Amino acid sequence: ISVSSFLVEKWMEERERASLQMLASETAQRAVYKLLSVICDVVLRLGPDHRLLTEAPKLRPLLMASQSSVVGTFGAVGSDFLSHIAPADRPRFLDFISSSVDGVSRPSINW
């Protein structure tokens, strides 16, 4: 009985530790998002396929796109961000994004 109670106790401790780490991570993400929202015109959360993970209502005015000039769900969750970047600029953008994910220091994007 003592071995099983020890195992249950360790499992509960590990579960609580993981829960606290996740809460700390979410709190840090919210703080970073709030800070970026003050500094930047638009803050986007992109998935690995470069689609929007959250709504981006400020994206349309930033790109000066009218309702009629944009097909589909511009700025909506799931919309493809790369479709709003000129084909000639996409490799440079993708290199910039991959460097920030990899943590490799590369020159700035220089738009």
Secondary structure, 3 states (H helix, E strand, C coil): CHHHHHHHHHHHHHHHHHHHHHHHHHHHHHHHHHHHHHHCCCCCCECCCCEECCCCCCHHHHCCCCCCCCCCCCCCCCCEHHHHCCCCCHHHHHHHHHHHHHCCCCCCCCC
